[in-house]
């Protein structure tokens, strides 16, 4: 399966061409600006790469949020146009699941052993002040099939963090926190079972891997939008956008 994967839900803007679990080409910018100009350019370059290799794009995998309101709109608009133009389905996957997947390799090298078959991971996206968008997943490894899965154990929410956050879960399990919202929570959540993984970001490549990789059981996390339904697709903003007053002189 050949997919283009897109993500501009945070300060990172990325796109990737992925075929059967292998990243053929990838573009990524971590500067946190100019997503609207960068992402279309990335897509054009990846389409050119696909043509040169004789690859037919079979779908677009989109990291659908939550995250930056503007960033989500940019990627979603581009994805819908791309899917219409190519007549392929849109595969939408939670940005938090994308972060959890991106953290999996780091986590697996640290704790996956024969004696330790499952762990919990909590990706966080910064929602300003002490609020984060978060979801808790159980990351399990099947001893029979060696397949890995992501299962939601605490649903997506906008959560204000304090010293008691996740206390009940942490009393029973080690939990790995990651994502750009986790950094500010480090000094607040002091539980001995809290673990922190720095530098994990959502990417288009990870979104595509989640959609097409046979190794991962994530069917319940992926939404397939096809045909006329694509026109009605909206990102998962989680919270309504509230416009702030303009600071430009003469505008109110």
C-alpha positions as CSV (number, residue, x, y, z in Angstrom):
1,X,0.0,0.0,0.0
2,X,1.4,3.4,-0.9
3,X,0.3,6.4,1.2
4,X,1.1,10.0,1.7
5,X,1.1,10.9,5.4
6,X,0.5,14.5,6.6
7,X,0.8,16.2,9.9
8,X,0.7,19.9,10.8
9,X,-1.1,19.6,14.2
10,X,1.8,21.1,16.3
11,X,4.9,23.2,15.7
12,X,6.2,20.4,13.5
13,X,5.1,20.3,9.8
14,X,5.7,17.0,8.0
15,X,4.8,14.9,5.0
16,X,6.0,11.4,4.0
17,X,5.6,8.9,1.2
18,X,5.3,5.5,2.7
19,X,5.0,2.1,0.9
20,X,4.4,-1.1,2.7
21,X,5.9,0.1,6.0
22,X,8.9,1.8,4.4
23,X,9.4,5.5,4.2
24,X,10.3,6.3,0.6
25,X,10.7,10.0,1.1
26,X,10.0,12.5,3.9
27,X,9.9,16.2,4.5
28,X,9.9,17.7,8.0
29,X,10.2,21.2,9.5
30,X,10.4,21.8,13.2
31,X,10.5,25.6,13.3
32,X,6.8,26.0,14.1
33,X,6.0,28.5,11.3
34,X,4.9,28.7,7.7
35,X,2.9,25.4,7.6
36,X,0.6,26.9,4.9
37,X,3.5,27.4,2.5
38,X,5.5,24.3,3.4
39,X,3.0,21.5,3.3
40,X,1.7,22.0,-0.3
41,X,5.4,22.2,-1.4
42,X,6.1,19.0,0.4
43,X,3.2,17.2,-1.2
44,X,4.2,18.3,-4.7
45,X,7.7,17.0,-4.1
46,X,6.4,13.6,-2.8
47,X,4.0,13.3,-5.7
48,X,6.9,13.8,-8.1
49,X,8.9,11.2,-6.2
50,X,6.0,8.7,-6.5
51,X,5.8,9.3,-10.3
52,X,9.5,8.8,-10.7
53,X,9.3,5.5,-8.9
54,X,6.1,4.4,-10.8
55,X,4.1,4.4,-7.5
56,X,0.3,4.9,-7.5
57,X,-0.8,6.7,-4.3
58,X,-3.6,4.8,-2.8
59,X,-4.7,7.1,0.0
60,X,-3.7,9.9,2.3
61,X,-3.2,9.4,6.0
62,X,-3.9,12.5,8.1
63,X,-3.0,13.2,11.7
64,X,-6.4,14.7,12.5
65,X,-5.9,16.4,15.9
66,X,-6.3,17.6,18.5
67,X,-3.7,20.3,18.2
68,X,-3.2,23.7,16.7
69,X,-6.5,25.0,15.2
70,X,-4.8,26.7,12.3
71,X,-2.4,23.8,11.7
72,X,-5.2,21.3,11.6
73,X,-7.2,23.3,9.1
74,X,-4.2,23.6,6.8
75,X,-3.5,19.9,6.7
76,X,-7.2,18.9,6.5
77,X,-7.9,21.3,3.6
78,X,-4.9,20.1,1.7
79,X,-5.8,16.4,2.3
80,X,-9.4,16.8,1.1
81,X,-8.2,18.4,-2.1
82,X,-5.6,15.8,-2.6
83,X,-8.0,12.9,-2.0
84,X,-10.5,14.4,-4.5
85,X,-7.9,15.0,-7.1
86,X,-6.4,11.5,-6.8
87,X,-9.8,9.8,-6.1
88,X,-8.4,8.0,-3.1
89,X,-9.7,7.6,0.5
90,X,-8.7,9.8,3.4
91,X,-7.5,7.9,6.5
92,X,-7.8,9.9,9.7
93,X,-6.0,9.0,12.8
94,X,-5.7,10.8,16.2
95,X,-2.6,12.9,16.6
96,X,-2.3,11.5,20.1
97,X,-2.2,7.9,18.6
98,X,0.4,9.1,16.2
99,X,2.5,10.4,19.1
100,X,2.1,7.2,21.0
101,X,3.2,5.2,17.9
102,X,6.2,7.5,17.5
103,X,7.2,6.8,21.1
104,X,6.8,3.1,20.8
105,X,10.3,2.3,19.6
106,X,11.8,4.2,22.4
107,X,9.6,2.5,24.9
108,X,10.1,-1.0,23.5
109,X,13.8,-0.8,23.8
110,X,13.5,0.2,27.4
111,X,10.9,-2.2,28.8
112,X,9.5,-4.8,26.4
113,X,10.8,-8.1,27.7
114,X,9.3,-11.6,28.1
115,X,8.3,-10.7,31.6
116,X,6.8,-7.3,30.7
117,X,4.2,-7.6,28.0
118,X,2.2,-4.4,28.3
119,X,2.8,-0.7,29.3
120,X,0.8,2.5,29.4
121,X,1.6,5.6,27.3
122,X,0.1,9.0,27.7
123,X,0.8,11.4,24.8
124,X,0.1,15.1,25.6
125,X,-0.3,18.1,23.3
126,X,0.1,21.5,24.9
127,X,-3.2,23.4,25.2
128,X,-1.6,26.4,27.0
129,X,-1.3,27.2,30.6
130,X,-1.4,24.0,32.6
131,X,-3.9,22.3,30.2
132,X,-3.1,19.5,27.8
133,X,-4.9,17.4,25.3
134,X,-4.3,13.8,26.4
135,X,-5.3,10.2,26.0
136,X,-4.0,7.1,27.7
137,X,-3.2,4.0,25.7
138,X,-2.3,0.5,26.7
139,X,0.5,-0.7,24.4
140,X,0.4,-4.5,24.4
141,X,2.5,-7.1,22.7
142,X,0.8,-10.3,21.8
143,X,2.9,-13.3,22.8
144,X,1.1,-15.4,20.2
145,X,1.4,-13.2,17.1
146,X,4.1,-10.8,18.2
147,X,1.7,-8.1,16.9
148,X,1.5,-4.8,18.9
149,X,-1.6,-2.9,19.6
150,X,-2.8,0.5,20.9
151,X,-5.9,0.3,23.0
152,X,-7.5,3.4,24.5
153,X,-7.9,3.1,28.3
154,X,-8.6,6.7,29.2
155,X,-10.5,8.7,26.6
156,X,-9.3,11.9,24.9
157,X,-9.8,15.0,27.0
158,X,-8.6,18.5,27.6
159,X,-7.1,18.2,31.1
160,X,-5.8,20.7,33.6
161,X,-2.7,19.1,35.2
162,X,-2.0,19.2,38.9
163,X,0.0,17.0,41.3
164,X,-2.9,14.4,41.5
165,X,-3.4,14.0,37.8
166,X,-3.4,10.3,36.7
167,X,-2.8,9.3,40.3
168,X,-5.1,6.3,40.3
169,X,-3.5,4.9,37.1
170,X,0.0,5.6,38.3
171,X,-0.6,3.8,41.6
172,X,-1.1,0.6,39.6
173,X,1.1,1.0,36.5
174,X,4.2,2.7,35.1
175,X,3.0,5.4,32.6
176,X,5.2,6.9,29.9
177,X,4.4,10.6,29.2
178,X,5.4,12.2,25.9
179,X,4.6,14.9,23.4
180,X,5.0,18.7,23.5
181,X,2.6,19.0,26.4
182,X,4.5,16.6,28.7
183,X,7.5,18.9,29.3
184,X,5.5,21.4,31.4
185,X,4.0,18.5,33.5
186,X,7.3,17.1,34.6
187,X,7.7,19.3,37.6
188,X,4.1,18.8,38.6
189,X,3.5,15.1,38.4
190,X,6.0,13.6,40.8
191,X,4.7,10.0,41.1
192,X,7.4,7.4,41.2
193,X,5.7,5.5,38.3
194,X,5.8,8.4,36.0
195,X,8.3,8.2,33.1
196,X,9.1,10.9,30.6
197,X,10.2,10.6,27.0
198,X,11.6,13.8,25.4
199,X,11.6,14.8,21.8
200,X,8.6,12.8,20.5
201,X,6.6,14.6,17.8
202,X,3.8,13.6,15.5
203,X,4.8,13.1,11.9
204,X,3.1,12.2,8.6
205,X,5.3,9.1,8.4
206,X,4.0,7.8,11.7
207,X,0.4,8.6,10.7
208,X,0.9,6.5,7.5
209,X,2.5,3.7,9.4
210,X,-0.4,3.5,11.8
211,X,-2.8,3.2,8.8
212,X,-1.1,0.6,6.7
213,X,1.2,-1.4,8.9
214,X,0.1,-4.9,9.4
215,X,2.1,-5.2,12.5
216,X,-0.1,-2.8,14.5
217,X,-3.7,-3.5,15.5
218,X,-5.2,0.0,15.4
219,X,-8.3,-0.5,13.4
220,X,-10.5,1.2,15.9
221,X,-8.2,4.3,15.9
222,X,-8.4,4.8,12.1
223,X,-11.4,6.5,10.4
224,X,-11.8,5.9,6.6
225,X,-13.5,8.8,4.8
226,X,-14.2,8.2,1.1
227,X,-16.3,9.5,-1.8
228,X,-18.6,12.4,-1.1
229,X,-18.1,12.1,2.6
230,X,-14.7,13.7,2.3
231,X,-16.4,17.1,1.8
232,X,-17.8,16.9,5.3
233,X,-14.7,15.8,7.1
234,X,-13.5,18.1,9.9
235,X,-10.4,17.7,12.1
236,X,-10.8,16.9,15.7
237,X,-10.4,20.4,17.2
238,X,-11.7,19.0,20.6
239,X,-12.4,22.6,21.7
240,X,-14.1,25.4,19.9
241,X,-11.8,28.1,18.4
242,X,-12.0,31.4,20.3
243,X,-10.6,34.3,18.4
244,X,-8.5,36.8,20.4
245,X,-8.8,40.6,19.8
246,X,-6.5,41.8,17.1
247,X,-3.4,43.7,18.1
248,X,-3.0,45.3,14.7
249,X,-3.7,49.1,14.8
250,X,-7.0,49.9,13.3
251,X,-8.5,46.4,13.5
252,X,-11.0,45.3,16.2
